[in-house]
Amino acid sequence: MNFWRLIGSLTAVFLLATAPAFCEAISDYRADIVLEPNGIAKVKEDFQIDFTGTPPRHHVYRNIPLRYTIGDAIHNVDVHLRTVSVGGVSPPESSAWSADDLFIISIGDSKKHLLGKQKFHIEYDINGAVNYLTGKPQLYMSITGDQGPFRIDSATVDLHLPRGIKGSDVQAFTLVGAAGKLKKFAAPVSEGTIKTSVRGIGAGQGMTLSVSMPPGSVVLPSVLQSFIWQLQVSYQAIALPLGTMLVLTVFWALFGRDQSNGTAPAEGFRPPEYLTAAEAGTLIDERCDLIDVVSTVIDLAVRGFISIRVLPYNGFLYLSNRDYEFRLLKSAKDRDLKPHEQVFLSAMFGLSDTTYLSAVRGNFAEYLPILRSRIYEELVAEGYFARDPENDRKQFGAVGAAVMVAGIGLLAASEFHITGRATAVGVILSGLVIAFAAGAMPRRKAMGTRAVEQFRAFQRFIAFGSRAEQSEFAANNPELFSTYLPYAMVLGMADRWAAIYQKQLKEFPAWFQVDRAFRPASFSVAHFVSNLGEAVQVINKALTEQEHTVTTRGYDSLR
């Protein structure tokens, strides 16, 4: 018959923190165990130890097995500590952890010795306390353990069976003695309770309870019950991130949620022209992306500050045989320019009035952080953002990363400590929550919310407006094609915007000229959009390329 050491092998091997031996005897040991229909055992232990005449000590330890070898199989159980007390008072340093397949309960206080007769009380639950390997529920529980170096004067156990189990269907035995030399006694079952008592258990001997129950009387716990158990055992792993989410939600509601624009609807579908395309793109998604920076080139060209010309290139510029000439038509310090546009022109042209994309490549990327910073600063100063959104993301990201690192450190320090591991996992998850919340914290003020609604109306007009409405708008406002093109670019809808104007566009605009080598026999909107799209891609790569060294070896030999 396969017996296994389960529940609480309530191993009464009470180890000493500072001495090799404990007291000479444990007196009046009592265990009250309630076995639930789902196989969870709820255990209450009371015992007394006399520390008179023993070396001074601060702690005792209670060991409960977590793994049992049953024939060729291994059975695992989970233990959840509920409470411990000494003389009715919970010691401040009591804790529990797992090590070497044991659940270890430490009871004591480093500032106070255990002296005289002390009464201990422990309550804990064991999940998976019942063995189903024989096809019916079976419980084999080591009550006191069989390796204690001290005697036990008296041990009493009350095991309460699940309701509905008839005493005649249960076989219960008390086993007493050393391993391999157990004496078997029948344990009486009365009104659903097995009561057994043993006196004078010698050192190296133990008391075991064996109970065989009818099929179906105890069933495996459901998924929900197992989940609830895990919540009880490791609630910190869930409670901490949930608490963090609650705090962040309150913070977002007070300081991160966009301010309301009231009930005023968007005025028509024209984008607000008081914002540049780069500012618009940044305001819409709260990030200054590369397309927002590149749109500045087209925006400045449309407004007459620069001109763009597509030229043949003797080689390949990012797999393209084209280069791009930029001419500065107005001062880079013009009062109509915003700070980020002045920085852009200074970075692009330097002291020259003409430059080429092949010359700019590798020399512009260092200005990108400055440009982004200027755009964020302008949107905050003009009342569109409450705070710099990039700083918000960085700060929350840094805090989240720091919390995760602290959690990982705690996890490493709590390798065997069950509560510590659950707390560490909760801290790590809290850090992840904080890091992910970073994207939700940038806050638009009422003016920013209103501007975004206006841009969304423009986007809906391009994407879902009726053809008749779009054609009428294009026919009545031919000059607005170039004006609104940069805004359509940051919305990712430049091709659709151009399609609306296909009847009005007859040639390349003045600000974007194409060398005759690349001109088609007849102008088409599709060809223009293709040229513009290729230009944006190449410009994007050139402006973001890091500085590179150009070799001039052999230059003199070519003279």
C-alpha positions in Angstrom: 0.0 0.0 0.0 1.5 3.4 -1.0 1.5 5.8 1.9 2.8 9.3 1.6 3.7 12.0 4.0 1.3 14.8 3.3 -0.2 17.7 5.0 1.4 19.0 7.3 3.7 16.5 8.1 3.6 18.7 11.1 7.2 17.9 11.7 7.7 18.7 15.3 11.4 19.0 14.7 11.7 22.4 16.3 15.2 23.6 15.5 17.0 26.2 17.6 18.4 29.4 16.1 21.3 29.6 18.5 21.8 26.1 20.1 22.2 22.6 18.7 19.4 21.2 20.9 16.0 22.4 22.1 14.0 21.5 25.1 13.8 18.0 26.5 10.1 17.6 25.8 7.1 19.0 24.0 4.0 18.7 26.2 0.4 18.7 25.4 0.5 18.9 21.6 -2.9 19.3 20.0 -3.9 19.6 16.3 -7.4 20.5 15.0 -7.7 19.8 11.3 -10.7 20.5 9.1 -10.6 18.7 5.8 -12.7 20.5 3.2 -14.5 18.9 0.2 -11.9 20.4 -2.2 -9.0 18.7 -0.5 -7.8 21.8 1.4 -6.8 21.1 5.0 -7.2 23.9 7.6 -4.8 23.2 10.5 -4.7 24.7 13.9 -1.8 23.7 16.2 -1.3 24.3 19.9 1.6 23.0 21.9 3.7 23.9 24.9 7.5 24.0 25.3 9.3 24.4 28.6 12.5 26.5 28.0 13.6 26.3 31.7 17.2 25.2 32.0 17.9 25.5 28.2 20.3 27.8 26.6 18.9 31.3 25.8 17.1 31.4 22.4 15.0 33.8 20.4 13.3 31.6 17.7 11.9 28.2 17.1 11.1 26.8 13.7 8.2 24.7 12.4 8.9 22.6 9.2 6.0 21.4 6.9 6.8 19.3 3.8 5.9 20.7 0.4 6.9 17.6 -1.7 6.2 13.9 -1.1 7.5 10.9 -3.0 4.7 8.4 -3.5 6.0 5.3 -5.2 7.4 6.6 -8.5 5.4 9.8 -8.4 6.0 13.1 -6.7 3.1 15.0 -5.1 3.4 18.7 -4.3 1.3 20.7 -1.8 1.1 24.4 -1.1 1.0 25.9 2.4 -0.5 29.3 3.3 0.4 30.6 6.8 -2.4 32.4 8.5 -1.2 33.3 11.9 1.3 32.5 14.6 1.5 33.5 18.3 3.4 32.9 21.5 1.3 33.3 24.6 -1.4 34.9 22.6 0.9 37.5 21.1 2.2 37.5 17.6 6.0 37.8 17.6 7.2 40.8 15.4 9.8 38.7 13.5 7.7 35.7 12.7 7.9 34.8 9.0 7.7 31.9 6.6 9.7 30.7 3.6 10.4 27.6 1.5 13.7 25.7 1.4 14.7 22.1 0.5 11.0 21.2 -0.2 10.0 22.4 3.3 7.7 25.2 4.3 9.6 26.7 7.3 7.8 28.9 9.9 10.1 31.0 12.1 8.5 32.1 15.4 10.2 34.6 17.8 11.7 38.0 18.5 15.4 38.8 18.4 14.9 41.3 21.2 13.3 38.9 23.5 14.3 35.4 24.8 11.9 32.5 25.0 11.9 31.7 28.7 10.0 29.3 30.9 6.8 27.6 29.7 5.6 29.0 26.4 2.4 28.2 24.5 2.5 28.3 20.8 -0.4 28.6 18.3 -0.1 28.2 14.5 -2.8 28.3 11.9 -2.2 27.4 8.2 -3.9 25.9 5.2 -2.6 23.1 3.0 -3.8 22.9 -0.6 -3.7 19.5 -2.2 -3.7 17.6 1.1 -5.5 14.6 -0.4 -3.9 11.9 -2.5 -6.0 10.5 -5.4 -3.5 8.0 -6.8 -5.4 5.0 -5.8 -8.6 6.2 -7.5 -10.2 7.3 -4.2 -9.3 10.1 -1.8 -6.7 9.1 0.7 -4.9 11.1 3.4 -1.7 10.0 5.0 -0.5 12.7 7.4 2.6 12.7 9.6 1.3 14.5 12.7 4.5 14.9 14.7 7.2 13.7 12.5 9.5 10.7 13.3 12.9 12.3 13.5 12.6 14.6 16.6 15.4 14.3 19.1 13.0 14.8 22.0 10.0 13.1 23.4 6.4 14.2 23.1 4.5 13.8 26.4 1.0 13.9 24.8 -0.3 14.3 21.2 -4.0 14.7 20.4 -5.5 15.1 16.9 -9.1 15.9 15.9 -9.6 15.5 12.1 -13.0 16.8 10.9 -14.1 15.1 7.6 -16.2 16.8 5.0 -20.0 16.7 5.5 -21.9 13.7 4.2 -19.2 11.1 4.7 -20.5 8.1 6.7 -18.3 6.8 9.4 -18.8 3.3 8.1 -17.3 4.2 4.8 -14.0 5.5 6.3 -11.0 3.5 7.4 -8.8 5.4 9.8 -5.6 4.3 11.6 -3.1 5.8 14.0 0.5 4.7 13.3 3.0 5.2 16.1 6.7 4.4 16.2 9.9 4.8 14.3 10.2 4.7 10.6 9.8 1.0 9.4 8.6 -0.1 12.9 5.1 1.4 13.1 2.4 0.1 15.3 -1.1 0.3 13.8 -4.2 1.2 15.9 -7.7 1.8 14.6 -8.8 5.4 15.0 -12.5 5.8 15.9 -14.8 7.9 13.7 -17.7 9.6 15.4 -20.1 12.1 13.8 -17.7 13.0 11.0 -14.7 13.5 13.3 -11.7 11.2 13.8 -10.3 11.5 17.3 -7.0 10.0 18.2 -4.5 10.5 21.1 -1.1 9.1 21.9 1.0 9.5 25.0 4.7 9.0 25.5 6.1 9.3 22.0 9.8 8.8 22.3 12.7 10.6 20.5 13.0 9.4 17.0 9.4 8.2 16.9 6.3 9.8 15.5 2.5 9.8 15.2 0.9 9.4 11.8 -2.8 9.4 10.7 -4.0 7.3 7.7 -7.5 7.9 6.4 -9.1 6.3 3.4 -12.4 7.9 2.2 -15.1 6.8 -0.3 -14.9 7.9 -4.0 -16.4 11.3 -4.7 -16.3 12.4 -1.0 -13.3 14.7 -1.7 -12.8 16.2 -5.2 -10.1 18.2 -6.9 -10.5 21.9 -6.4 -11.9 23.9 -9.4 -9.9 26.3 -11.4 -11.6 29.2 -9.6 -10.8 27.7 -6.2 -7.2 27.2 -7.2 -7.1 30.8 -8.4 -8.5 32.0 -5.1 -6.0 29.9 -3.3 -3.1 31.5 -5.2 -4.6 34.9 -4.4 -4.5 34.0 -0.7 -0.9 32.7 -0.9 0.6 35.3 -3.2 -1.8 38.2 -3.0 1.0 40.7 -3.0 1.9 39.8 -6.6 -1.6 41.1 -7.6 -2.4 43.6 -4.9 0.7 45.7 -5.5 0.2 46.3 -9.3 -3.5 46.8 -8.8 -2.8 49.4 -6.1 -0.3 51.0 -8.4 -2.9 51.1 -11.2 -5.4 52.7 -8.9 -3.0 55.4 -7.8 -1.9 56.1 -11.4 -5.5 56.2 -12.5 -6.2 58.9 -9.9 -3.1 60.8 -10.9 -4.1 60.6 -14.5 -7.6 61.8 -13.8 -6.2 64.8 -11.9 -3.0 65.6 -13.8 -2.8 63.5 -17.0 -6.2 63.6 -18.7 -6.7 66.1 -21.4 -8.7 69.1 -20.4 -12.1 69.3 -21.9 -12.9 71.5 -24.8 -16.4 71.9 -23.6 -19.2 71.1 -26.0 -18.0 73.3 -28.8 -17.7 71.2 -32.0 -14.9 71.5 -34.5 -15.3 74.5 -36.7 -15.5 73.1 -40.2 -12.7 70.8 -41.4 -9.8 73.1 -42.0 -6.7 72.5 -39.9 -5.7 75.3 -37.5 -3.0 77.1 -39.6 -1.6 78.9 -36.5 0.3 75.6 -35.8 3.1 74.4 -38.0 2.9 70.9 -39.5 5.6 69.8 -37.1 3.7 71.2 -34.1 0.4 69.6 -35.4 1.9 66.2 -35.8 3.5 66.4 -32.3 0.2 67.6 -30.7 -1.9 64.9 -32.3 0.0 61.9 -31.0 2.0 63.7 -28.2 5.3 62.7 -29.8 7.6 64.5 -32.1 8.2 61.8 -34.7 10.7 62.0 -37.6 7.9 62.7 -40.1 7.0 65.7 -38.0 10.5 67.1 -38.4 10.7 66.2 -42.1 7.4 67.9 -42.7 9.1 71.2 -41.8 11.0 71.0 -45.1 7.7 70.9 -47.1 6.0 73.4 -44.7 8.8 76.0 -45.2 8.8 75.4 -48.9 5.1 75.9 -49.2 5.4 79.2 -47.2 8.1 80.5 -49.5 11.1 80.3 -47.2 12.9 77.7 -49.2 12.7 76.0 -52.6 13.3 72.3 -53.4 14.7 71.1 -56.7 15.2 67.5 -57.8 18.5 67.0 -59.6 20.3 64.0 -61.2 23.0 62.6 -58.8 26.2 61.0 -60.0 25.9 57.9 -57.9 23.3 56.6 -55.5 21.9 58.5 -52.6 20.2 55.8 -50.5 19.6 53.7 -53.7 18.3 56.8 -55.5 20.0 58.5 -58.4 18.6 61.8 -57.3 19.9 64.6 -55.2 17.9 67.5 -53.8 18.9 71.2 -53.9 17.6 73.5 -51.3 17.7 77.3 -51.7 17.1 79.7 -48.8 14.7 82.4 -50.1 14.2 84.4 -46.9 16.2 85.1 -43.8 16.5 82.2 -41.3 15.7 84.8 -38.6 12.5 86.0 -40.2 10.0 87.1 -37.5 7.3 84.8 -39.0 9.5 81.7 -38.2 9.0 79.9 -35.0 12.0 78.9 -32.9 12.2 75.3 -34.1 12.0 76.5 -37.8 14.9 78.9 -37.2 16.9 76.1 -35.7 16.0 73.9 -38.7 17.1 76.4 -41.3 20.3 77.2 -39.4 21.1 73.5 -39.2 20.2 73.0 -42.9 22.0 75.9 -44.5 24.6 77.2 -42.0 26.0 80.4 -43.5 25.1 79.4 -47.1 22.0 80.2 -49.1 22.2 76.9 -51.1 22.8 73.4 -49.9 22.2 69.8 -51.2 20.9 66.8 -49.4 24.1 64.9 -50.2 26.0 67.6 -48.3 23.5 67.7 -45.3 23.5 63.9 -44.7 25.4 62.9 -41.6 25.5 66.5 -40.3 21.9 67.1 -39.3 21.1 64.3 -36.8 22.8 66.1 -34.0 20.2 68.9 -34.2 17.2 66.5 -33.9 17.1 66.5 -30.1 17.3 70.4 -30.1 14.5 70.6 -32.7 12.3 68.2 -30.7 12.9 70.1 -27.5 12.0 73.4 -29.2 8.8 72.0 -30.5 7.8 70.7 -27.1 8.7 74.0 -25.5 6.7 76.0 -28.0 3.6 73.8 -27.5 3.9 74.2 -23.7 4.5 77.9 -23.9 1.6 78.5 -26.3 -0.8 76.7 -24.0 -1.3 73.4 -25.9 0.4 71.1 -23.5 0.3 71.3 -19.7 3.8 69.9 -19.4 6.6 68.7 -21.7 5.2 65.3 -22.8 8.7 63.9 -23.4 9.8 64.7 -19.9 6.6 63.1 -18.5 7.4 59.9 -20.4 11.0 59.9 -19.3 10.2 60.5 -15.7 7.6 57.8 -15.5 9.8 55.4 -17.5 12.7 56.1 -15.2 10.6 55.5 -12.1 9.1 52.3 -13.6 12.6 51.0 -14.4 13.9 51.8 -10.9 10.9 50.0 -9.3 11.5 47.0 -11.6 15.2 46.9 -10.7 14.3 47.1 -7.0 11.8 44.2 -7.5 14.4 42.1 -9.2 16.8 42.7 -6.4 14.1 41.8 -3.9 13.4 38.6 -5.9 17.0 37.6 -5.8 17.2 38.2 -2.0 13.9 36.2 -1.5 14.9 33.1 -3.3 13.3 30.8 -0.7 11.0 33.3 1.0 7.4 32.8 -0.2 6.0 36.1 0.9 9.1 37.9 -0.2 8.9 36.3 -3.7 5.3 37.3 -4.0 6.1 40.9 -2.9 9.0 41.0 -5.4 6.9 39.9 -8.3 4.3 42.5 -7.3 7.0 45.2 -7.2 8.2 44.1 -10.7 4.7 44.2 -12.1 4.1 47.6 -10.5 7.2 48.9 -12.2 5.9 47.6 -15.5 2.6 49.3 -14.9 4.3 52.6 -14.2 6.5 52.3 -17.3 3.5 51.5 -19.5 1.5 54.4 -17.9 4.1 56.8 -19.1 2.4 57.1 -22.5 -0.9 58.2 -20.9 0.5 61.0 -18.7 1.1 63.8 -21.2 -1.7 66.3 -20.8 -3.2 68.6 -23.4 -4.8 71.8 -22.2 -8.2 72.9 -23.5 -6.6 74.8 -26.4 -4.6 71.6 -27.4 -7.7 69.5 -27.2 -9.6 71.9 -29.4 -6.8 72.0 -32.0 -6.6 68.1 -32.1 -10.4 68.0 -32.7 -9.9 70.4 -35.6 -7.2 68.2 -37.1 -9.3 65.1 -36.7 -12.1 66.9 -38.6 -9.6 67.6 -41.4 -8.5 63.9 -41.3 -12.2 62.7 -41.5 -12.8 65.1 -44.4 -9.9 63.6 -46.4 -10.7 60.0 -45.5 -14.5 59.9 -45.4 -15.7 63.1 -47.1 -18.0 62.7 -50.0 -16.5 63.1 -53.5 -18.9 65.9 -54.3 -17.9 67.8 -51.2 -14.2 67.2 -51.8 -14.4 68.2 -55.4 -16.3 71.4 -54.5 -13.7 72.3 -51.9 -10.8 71.8 -54.3 -12.5 73.8 -57.1 -13.2 76.7 -54.8 -9.8 76.6 -53.0 -7.1 75.6 -55.4 -4.4 77.6 -53.5 -5.0 75.5 -50.3 -3.5 72.3 -51.8 0.0 73.3 -51.0 -1.0 75.1 -47.8 -2.6 72.0 -46.2 -0.2 69.4 -47.8 2.2 69.4 -44.8 -0.7 68.7 -42.4 -1.9 65.9 -44.6 1.7 64.5 -44.5 1.9 64.3 -40.7 -1.5 62.6 -40.8 -0.2 60.0 -43.3 -2.7 61.1 -46.0 -0.6 63.1 -48.5 -1.6 60.8 -51.4 -5.4 61.1 -50.6 -5.1 64.9 -50.3 -3.4 65.1 -53.7 -6.1 62.8 -55.2 -8.7 65.4 -54.2 -6.9 68.0 -56.3 -6.2 65.8 -59.3 -8.3 68.1 -61.6 -6.7 71.3 -60.3 -3.0 70.1 -60.4 -1.6 70.6 -63.9 2.1 71.0 -63.1 4.6 70.7 -60.3 4.2 73.6 -57.8 6.8 76.4 -57.8 8.3 75.2 -54.5 9.0 71.7 -55.8 10.7 71.6 -59.2 11.9 68.5 -60.9 14.8 68.3 -63.4 13.6 67.6 -66.9 15.5 64.3 -66.8 12.9 63.1 -64.3 9.8 64.8 -65.8 7.2 62.7 -67.5 5.9 63.5 -70.9 2.8 64.8 -69.3 2.2 65.9 -65.7 0.1 63.6 -63.5 -0.9 63.9 -59.8 0.3 60.3 -59.3 3.7 61.1 -60.6 3.9 64.2 -58.4 2.9 62.3 -55.3 5.5 59.6 -56.2 8.3 62.1 -56.5 7.2 63.8 -53.3 7.0 60.6 -51.4 10.5 59.5 -52.6 11.8 62.9 -51.6 10.4 62.6 -48.1 11.9 59.1 -47.6 15.3 60.2 -48.8 15.3 63.4 -46.8 14.2 61.5 -43.8 17.2 59.1 -44.1 19.6 61.9 -44.7 18.5 64.1 -41.8 18.7 61.1 -39.4 22.0 59.7 -40.6 24.8 59.9 -38.0 28.0 61.8 -38.8 30.3 59.9 -41.0 33.9 60.5 -42.1 34.6 61.2 -45.7 37.9 59.9 -47.0 39.9 62.1 -49.4 42.8 59.7 -50.0 44.1 60.0 -53.6 42.6 63.5 -54.1 45.9 65.1 -55.1 46.6 62.4 -57.7 43.4 63.4 -59.5 44.5 66.9 -60.1 
